[in-house]
Amino acid sequence: MKPKTAQLGGPCMSRHMEDNLDMTLAELLPRMQHRILSGMTWFGVRVLKCPNDFWMYQEILFERRPDVIVEIGNAYGGSTLALAHLCDLLGHGRVIGVDLSHGGVPDVVRRHPRVRLFEGDACALYGTVRNEVRKGERVLVIEDSSHTFENTLAVLRTYSPLVKPRDYFIVEDSICHHGLSEGPSPGPFEAIEAFVAENPDFEIDRSREAFVVTWNPKGYLRRRDDDSIGGKLRRLGKRLAGE
Ligand SMILES: C[S@@+](CC[C@H](N)C(=O)[O-])C[C@H]1O[C@@H](n2cnc3c(N)ncnc32)[C@H](O)[C@@H]1O
């Protein structure tokens, strides 16, 4: 029989893994979500991120070494600080944070030399962000803002031109109604599907979901390689279609 202990907000069961080996993913995910939302921190600053996904961020950053990371939706700033710390370790890169309000972001994030914050609606601020990116710089975009279908799709359409071939556009929280019964519906998952259906330059890289548990199913978008045969054919097709 499973020991019963104090609750984390989920079903009444022990919080220890070895007592819950028959737990389903459907039971596990809300428990992880509860922990993510109830005081997860990066160097003392609150962050709302599945740790599996942040590990993937680290692998992508190490492989791609972007010059600029644009993080849309910063909340308390813990994820922004974590990205800046990874840039510190790489000795490369800077972080542009965009949020409707940075009122809850502490000085340790604001004053980090690799961080610049801009307040306002992400799509409205696109021109400002683009002006921060120098010619030829490579950009990783992370969309983690309102998670409505309309806004996610608008951010994908607006910011995708910043992403160069083989680089990534990460969309957070496509787990809404695709793993967790919460959040907007339709939401990010459906916005991603709509975006890739209209934009053959991007593909979903499901190898980034290798831990199985991810808050971003289908959320790791990669701009296809322009120099591949497929890329050349796509360019030729566009030229013939007069685009
Ligand atoms: C999920 S939180 C961000 C979490 C953060 N990236 C982390 O991992 O800790 C979402 C944030 O998006 C912001 N937001 C919502 N709609 C936005 C919009 N249209 N433009 C910019 N930011 C927006 C909210 O103010 C909120 O702080």
The ligand as an SDF file (V2000), in Angstrom:
LIG
                    3D

 27 29  0  0  0  0  0  0  0  0999 V2000
    4.7030   32.2030  -18.4230 C   0  0  0  0  0  0  0  0  0  0  0  0
    5.2280   33.7840  -17.9210 S   0  0  0  0  0  0  0  0  0  0  0  0
    6.9360   33.7930  -18.4000 C   0  0  0  0  0  0  0  0  0  0  0  0
    7.7420   32.7910  -17.6320 C   0  0  0  0  0  0  0  0  0  0  0  0
    9.2360   32.9290  -17.7400 C   0  0  0  0  0  0  0  0  0  0  0  0
    9.7110   32.8510  -19.0880 N   0  0  0  0  0  0  0  0  0  0  0  0
    9.8810   31.8080  -16.9130 C   0  0  0  0  0  0  0  0  0  0  0  0
   10.2420   30.7740  -17.5180 O   0  0  0  0  0  0  0  0  0  0  0  0
   10.0040   31.9700  -15.7130 O   0  0  0  0  0  0  0  0  0  0  0  0
    4.4140   34.7820  -19.0700 C   0  0  0  0  0  0  0  0  0  0  0  0
    4.7980   36.2640  -19.1190 C   0  0  0  0  0  0  0  0  0  0  0  0
    4.4020   36.7580  -20.3930 O   0  0  0  0  0  0  0  0  0  0  0  0
    3.9940   38.0970  -20.2640 C   0  0  0  0  0  0  0  0  0  0  0  0
    3.1420   38.4410  -21.4070 N   0  0  0  0  0  0  0  0  0  0  0  0
    1.8480   38.0800  -21.6190 C   0  0  0  0  0  0  0  0  0  0  0  0
    1.3990   38.5740  -22.7860 N   0  0  0  0  0  0  0  0  0  0  0  0
    2.4370   39.2440  -23.3550 C   0  0  0  0  0  0  0  0  0  0  0  0
    2.6070   39.9660  -24.5660 C   0  0  0  0  0  0  0  0  0  0  0  0
    1.5990   40.0970  -25.4370 N   0  0  0  0  0  0  0  0  0  0  0  0
    3.8080   40.5420  -24.8160 N   0  0  0  0  0  0  0  0  0  0  0  0
    4.8300   40.4260  -23.9250 C   0  0  0  0  0  0  0  0  0  0  0  0
    4.7270   39.7370  -22.7650 N   0  0  0  0  0  0  0  0  0  0  0  0
    3.5480   39.1690  -22.4590 C   0  0  0  0  0  0  0  0  0  0  0  0
    3.3120   38.1510  -18.8990 C   0  0  0  0  0  0  0  0  0  0  0  0
    3.3560   39.4650  -18.4010 O   0  0  0  0  0  0  0  0  0  0  0  0
    4.1180   37.1480  -18.0730 C   0  0  0  0  0  0  0  0  0  0  0  0
    5.0930   37.7960  -17.2980 O   0  0  0  0  0  0  0  0  0  0  0  0
  1  2  1  0
  2  3  1  0
  2 10  1  0
  3  4  1  0
  4  5  1  0
  5  6  1  0
  5  7  1  0
  7  8  2  0
  7  9  1  0
 10 11  1  0
 11 12  1  0
 11 26  1  0
 12 13  1  0
 13 14  1  0
 13 24  1  0
 14 15  1  0
 14 23  1  0
 15 16  2  0
 16 17  1  0
 17 18  1  0
 17 23  2  0
 18 19  1  0
 18 20  2  0
 20 21  1  0
 21 22  2  0
 22 23  1  0
 24 25  1  0
 24 26  1  0
 26 27  1  0
M  CHG  2   2   1   9  -1
M  END
$$$$
